[in-house]
Amino acid sequence: MKLIRADLTYITKLYFHSTKVILPSIIWLLSVLLNYQVQPNYITASFLTTATVMFIVAMITTYGFFENLTTLQEKLLLLDNRNQNSIYLAFFIFIYLVLALGSTLAIIIPMIKYLYIGKNFFIGQLTGIDIISGWLVQLIGIPLGIAIGFWTQKRVIKRRKTALLLTALIAIIAIQSGSMFGQTSWLSYVFPPIYPVFLMLGKSNQFHLASVLLAFIIVYGYALLLLLLNFYYLNRCKFDR
């Protein structure tokens, strides 16, 4: 744990000294503000829209993080802490915490508008379960976006344009898999299952906590598998000389 805390301290300095943090931050802030420009809003649809953007932001943030991390910095981290898995776990934890903190905007901004405008801001009655579920929904796509971003590292994909194009392609497939393969197709779960999970959550204008928890299990399980495969690959993948 001490090694992970030390790694997190270094990673924090590395991240916030980079301009790569600016673009995803702007995308996220604008998406939340624009999402609530038109009233009234459907409760589940509005929260799922920002959650979809958060998934994309997680991919962009992770891609930008590894773009900013030089091979020399990565080697120095490995020399200082010989447990490679703990380093990449620290990367994951840091990015997750930053995005989880940022995700609160998707709750704070509509709540401020709701208190100011009144009941006409949302279609239907907003409950405490909806508020809690709305924030939890923002967290669903974060680990999956990070896990996909881990596969865009320089050690995995050396051609950076290819990595960027693959990131964009995977994001499109994850969000539009139902349109591509059909809403009931098992292929929607082979690819990152954002579409089928959010489709399940958006069937009514109220959130059901059991459905939110099921969505967590599906997406977090998928993300964990991607991360474990990535850690295994990186342990076998050598640096270029």
C-alpha positions, 0 to 999 in steps of 0.5 A: 500500500505504501508503494501504491500511495507513493506512485499515486503522489507521483502520478498526481504531479505528472497528470496535473502538470500536463495539458492533456487534462484540458480537453476531456475536462472541457468536453465533460463540462460542456456536455453536462451544461448542454444536456440541461439547456432544454426543459423538461428533461426525462430523468433516466434519459438525461442521466444516461446521456451524461453517463455515456459522455463520461464513458467517452471522457474516461477513454480520452483521459486514459489515452491522454494520460499514457500519451503524456507518460514517456517511456523514460518515466515509465522505466523509472517508475518500474525501477523504483517499484519493481511490482509492475502490477501495482504501478498500473493499479495506481494508474487505474485508481488515480484516473478513476478517482479523478473521473468519479470526482468530476462525475458529481457535476452531472448531479450537482448542476441539474440539482441546482437547476431543479431547485431554481426552476422547480418540478417542471425541470424534470418529467415525472417526480424526482426521488432520492433513489433517482438522485443516488442512482443517477450518480451511480450511473455516471460511475458505470462507464468509468472503469470500462473506459479506463480499461479500454484506454489501457490497451492504447498504451505505447507498449501495446500499440506503437503507432499512435494514430492507429491507437487514436482511431481504434479508441474512436472506433471502439467508442462508436461500437460500444455506444451504437452496438444495438443499431449495428447488431440488433438490440437483442444480439449477443454481440452487444455483450461481446463488445464493450456493453455500454449500449445494452446496459444503458438500454436496460436502465432506460426502459422507464423514467425512474431508476430501479436500484436492482437494475443499477446494481446489475449494470455495475456487475456486468460492466465492472466485470467486463472492465476487470477482465480487460484489465487483467488481460492487459496486466498479463500482456504488459508483464510479458511485453518488453520495452523497445530498446 
